[in-house]
């Protein structure tokens, strides 16, 4: 599989988004559970729900970003965008 294939970008996006989202969700869920005085063992459930929800949202955002950037290729002195319809846009440094 190519290094910059769309599938590898999606896989990396899910991994990074899930990890970052899970960490943010755990911290925020803990804060909310203490702030709203969630009783007893329901704190664990509340923190878990917040963690998983946040991880899912972050992972989806990372995947959408990876798919959106999958046509962007660095070519020498600038970026080239391939639309898939035979059109190509180039944004490069002066002289390219």
C-alpha positions in Angstrom: 0.0 0.0 0.0 1.3 3.5 -0.9 2.5 5.6 2.0 0.0 8.5 1.2 -2.9 6.4 0.2 -6.4 7.5 1.2 -6.9 4.4 3.4 -3.7 5.0 5.3 -4.7 8.6 6.0 -8.1 7.5 7.2 -6.6 4.9 9.5 -4.2 7.4 10.9 -7.0 9.9 11.3 -9.1 7.4 13.3 -6.2 6.5 15.5 -5.1 10.1 16.2 -8.7 11.5 16.5 -9.8 8.7 18.8 -6.7 9.1 21.1 -7.0 12.9 21.3 -10.8 12.8 21.7 -10.6 10.1 24.3 -8.2 12.1 26.4 -10.2 15.3 26.1 -13.4 13.4 26.9 -11.9 11.8 30.0 -10.7 15.1 31.4 -13.9 16.9 30.6 -16.1 14.0 31.8 -14.3 13.9 35.1 -14.7 17.7 35.5 -18.4 17.6 34.7 -19.1 14.6 36.9 -17.5 16.4 39.9 -19.1 19.7 39.0 -22.6 18.4 38.7 -22.1 16.0 41.7 -23.0 12.8 39.9 -23.6 10.2 42.6 -21.4 7.2 43.3 -20.6 4.7 40.6 -22.6 6.7 38.1 -19.5 8.9 37.8 -17.7 6.0 36.1 -20.5 5.6 33.6 -20.8 9.3 33.0 -17.0 9.6 32.4 -17.1 6.6 30.1 -19.9 8.0 28.0 -18.2 11.4 27.7 -14.9 9.7 26.7 -16.4 7.5 24.0 -18.6 10.3 22.6 -15.7 12.7 22.4 -13.4 10.1 20.8 -16.1 9.3 18.2 -16.5 13.0 17.3 -12.8 13.7 17.1 -12.2 10.5 15.0 -14.9 11.5 12.5 -13.5 15.0 12.2 -10.0 13.6 11.6 -11.3 11.2 8.9 -13.2 14.1 7.2 -10.0 16.1 7.2 -8.0 13.2 5.8 -10.5 12.6 3.0 -10.6 16.3 2.2 -6.8 16.5 2.0 -6.4 13.2 0.1 -6.1 15.1 -3.2 -3.4 17.5 -2.0 0.1 16.5 -3.1 3.3 18.4 -2.5 5.1 18.8 -5.8 8.6 20.3 -5.6 7.9 24.0 -4.9 4.1 24.0 -4.2 0.9 22.2 -3.6 -1.1 20.5 -6.4 -4.7 19.6 -5.9 -6.2 16.8 -8.0 -10.0 17.0 -8.2 -10.6 13.6 -9.7 -12.2 15.1 -12.7 -9.0 15.7 -14.7 -8.6 19.2 -13.4 -5.6 20.3 -11.5 -4.8 23.4 -9.5 -1.3 24.4 -8.5 -0.2 26.8 -5.8 3.5 27.2 -5.6 6.4 29.4 -4.8 7.3 32.2 -7.2 8.9 30.9 -10.4 7.1 27.5 -10.4 
